[in-house]
Amino acid sequence: MKLSCSSLSTLLYSQLPQQLGTGRKSTGSNLEPDAQAIVRTVRWISDIGLESMDLHVTSETHLSMLSTDEDAEKIAQACAEHSVEINHVRCNFLGKRIFHRPDRRSVEEVWGSIAKLAGMVGADTIETVSSPVPLEHFGEQERGNPAWPIQEEVPAPGLVTSWEESWSTFVAAMRRHVGLAENHGLRLALEARPREFLANTDSLLRLMDAVTSERLGAVFDVSHAHVVRDTLSVSVQKLGAKIFCVHLSDNDGVTESHWPPGQGQINWGSVIRALNRVGYDGPVCLDVSGVDVEHEVLEGKSYVESLLRKVAYSSQRLRG
């Protein structure tokens, strides 16, 4: 396992006033950092002693901006200069297309741009989330906890359908996305989040039974799984080789806060030991989103590095 920084934390850092470049764009409440801001983020990742990070693409408009030859090359050059690898590219807007967001571009065209950007920055995996729930009662009271810093769009009123119809639509869309990822030599990692269409480990597994592909896997977000009352070590064993990425943040088991690991109720030793048991050797990504993301990433880094050393030492003693 290698310690990394998630797309959420790198996005929040790149949105800090001192990091934003002059070419940034604003869509609604979300700032879309330009290549200059992302280059500064790459430098920060290197300065704090991490060797990899994830890149968050916030919208199709942002994708069009970053996938130009000029911007993609700036990011790739910064990664090479600072010895920072981009593990995954995060594209949450893929899930929004499934039920309620009109297609402004064909899905094949979008995946072409994603593949171009991923190829230029050296990423082999695309992360996304499933979708908001496409039911009429999904309203203001279910949008999420105020602690969640990036509010997602919700379906427009009137999209009433049965669960069976919704599931069939979702499965068909995911088969298409996975097929396009495979055509471009990429993997697709899906994250379950509370109150969304896929909210827990078992819903991810059900999708994987319906969409059978080695290119489809999971982003195992520990704090989200904790909030929906999954048994974390069991979830790791259920997903096994289907875990493409792990997000590390802590909470109180009720709110969706993304505190640095070690500051909430999660038993991190059991999580790391479970990941070792299933042979996971991919990135474990600090996924904090508090008031001071710079400080909290460093707090989380110190805690997780110490934990990894302790678990490794304990494992060696058991084997010896």
N, C-alpha and C positions, 0 to 999 in steps of 0.2 A: 504494500500500500504506500502511496505517496501523498503527502499532505499538499493540498492545493487551495484555491480560493474560488468560490462559486460565482456564477454569473450574477446573482443578486448582489453580493457584496462588491464585486467589481463594478457593476452598474452604479450602485449608490456612491462609490468612491469617485467614479468618473463624472457624476452629476454635482459634485461639490463645486462651489463657485470658483475656487482657485484652480480647479482642474479643467473647467469647461473651455473649449476652444471657441473662436469667434464664429465658426460656421455651424454651431449647434442649431437644431431645430426644436420646436416645441409643438407637441400634439396633445391637446387637452391639458392634463395636469402632468404629463410625463415629458421630461427633457430627453432628447435623443442625442447622446454625446457623439461628437464627430471624431474623425480619426485622430486628431490632435489630442483630444481628451483621453482617448483609449491608449495612445502612445504613452501619455503621462502615467496612466494606470499600470501599464506594463513595467515602466520604470519603478513604480512603487512596489509592485510585486517582487521585483528583483531586490530592491533595497531592503525589504523586510525578511529576505532569506528564503522565499518560496521560489520554486522552479517552474510552476505551472499555474494556469488560471482558466476560467471559462469566460466566453464572450457572450454578452446579452444583446440580442437584436430585438428591439422593442416593438417594431411594426414593419409592415411591408414597405412603407416609405423609408424607414431607417435602413432596411435591407438594401433598397435601391441605392441609397447613399453610400453605404459601406462596401458594397460589392463592385463599385467602380474600380478600374485598374489602379488609379492613383491612390485611393484610400486604402484598399486592401494591401497594396504594396507598402504603404507607410506602416501599417500594423505589422505585417510580416517582417519588415526590416527591423523594427523595434524589438520584436521577439528574438530575432537572430542576434542583435547587438547585445541584448541583456540576458541571453540564455534562458528565456522564458518560453515555455510551450503552452499553446492553447489546446486544451484537451477537447472541449466540446463547445459548440455554438448553440445558444439557447434561442428558440423561436416559438414563444408561447402563442403567437397569433395563428399558428397552424390549427390548434384546437378550436379557436373561435370561429373558424370557417365552417365547421361541420354542421352546426344547427342554425345559426342566425346571422352571420356576417356575410353580406353579399360578396361574391367573388369579383374583385376589381381586376384581377389578372387570373389567367388559368393556373390551376394547381401545378401543371407541368412547368410553366414559366417561372413560378415562385421557386420550385425545387431546383430549377436551373440556376437561379441566382444564389440560392443557398449553397448549392454544390460548388459554384465558382468561388464564393467567399471562403467556404470551408477548405477547399483545395489550396487557396492562396495563403491561408493562415496555418495550414497543417493540421486541421481538426478532422477526426474520422467519425465523430458521433454528433448527432443533432438531438438536443433535448427539447421537449415540449410538455405541455399539460394536456389533460383530456379535453374538457369543455365545461362551461357552465351548464347547469341542468336545464333542459328545454321544456320546463313545465310552467304553467300560468302562475302558480302560487309562489314561484321563485321571485321574491321581491326585495324591497329595501331591508327588511328585517333579517334576510338571509345572505346579504352581500358579503359578510365577513366581519372579522373582528377589527376594530379601529387600529389595533396595533400593526395590522398588515399594511406595509407602506405603499404598495402599488395596487390600487383598486382595479380589478378586472371588469370588463364590460359584462353585463348580464343580458339574457335574451329579451327581446322586445315583447310586450304583452300580446297574448293571443296565440303564442306558439304552443298550443295544447296538443299533446299526442299521447298515445299509450306508451308504457314502458317497452313493450315488445317492438313497436315501430321505432322508438328512439334507439334501442339497442341495435336493431338491424341497420339503421342508418349509420350509427357510429362504427360498427364493425366494418361495413362496406367502405367507409371513408378511411379507416385505419389501414385496411388492406391496400388501398390505393396509395396512401402515404408511405407505407412500408415498401411497397413495390417500387415506388419512385426513389426512395432512399437506396434500395438495393441496386437499381439501375445506375446510380451515381457512385456506387462503391461505398456508401455510408451506412451507419447504423442509426436507428431511431430509439431514443430512450424516453419513456413516458413516466411522468411523475403523478402520483395520486395525491390529491389535496382535499382536506375536509370540505364538504358541501358541494363538491363538484361531481361530474358524472362518474368518474372513477375516484373513490374517496379512500380506499384502503387496499391492503395487500391482496386480499381475496378477489377484489374486483379486477385488479391488474392480472391476476392469474387466470381469471375467466376470459379476459380479452386474449391472453396468450394462447389459451386453448382454442379460441375461435380464429385467431390469426397466427398460424404456425409459421414462424420464420426465425432463423438464427439472427436476423438483423433487427428484431424487435426485442427490447429489453426494458429495464426499469431504472429510473432514478429513485433510489431508496432514500427518502427524506426522513431522517430519524425523528425530528420534532413533529412533523405532520402525523407520522404513524403513532407517536406517543399521544397526541391529542385525540385520535379516533380510537384509542384503547387497544391497538394492536399490541401483542406481546412481541417486543422488538427482536429478541434473539430467535423466536420462532419465525417471524416474518423473514429474517435473513435466511433461515434454513429453507423456508418455502420457496423463496425466489432463487436462491443458489446462484448458478451460473448466469441467470437472467439479470443479475445486478450489473449494470453498466457504469453506475456512478453512485456515490454516497454523499448526501448533504448532512453536515454536522452543525446543529444548533440546539439550544436547550430551551425549555419552557417549564411552566408549572403544571402541565397536564390539562389545563383548561383553556387558556388563551393561546393564540398562535404567535406568541412572541418568538423572535429568533435571537435569543441571548447567546453569548459565547458558551461553548460546551463547558460544563462544570458549574454553572450558575443556576441550574434548575433541578428537576427531580429525576432526570434520566440516569440510569445505571450504565455509564459508558463502558465500564470494564466488560460487562456482559455483551454489549454490542460489538466491541472490537474482537473479543474472543470468538463470537459467532461468525464474524467475517473471516477470521483466520481459519475456522473449521471448514467453511465452504470453499476455501482457497481463493478468496477475493484478493486481487492484487492491483486493482485500478485506483483511480484518484479518490481520496476522501477530502471533501471540499468544505472549508469553513464557510458557513452560510448565514452570517449574522446581519442584522438590519436594524441596529439600535440608533441612538442619538449620535454616537461618535463611532462611526464604522471603522475609522483608522485604529483607534485604541482597542476596540472590541475584537477586531481581527487579530491583533497582537496578543490580547488576552487568550483568545481561543487557541492560537498557535502554540503558546507556551504550555497550556493545559494538555492539548492533544499530543504534542511531542513527548511530554513527560509520561502520559498514559501509554503511548505506544512503546516507550522504553520499558515501562513496568510490565506490560503484557508480554513483551518479547523475553524479558528476563525470567518471568514466571514460567513461560513455555519451555525455555531452555532447562530450567531446574527440573521440571516434570519429565522432560525427555532424558535428563541425565540421571 
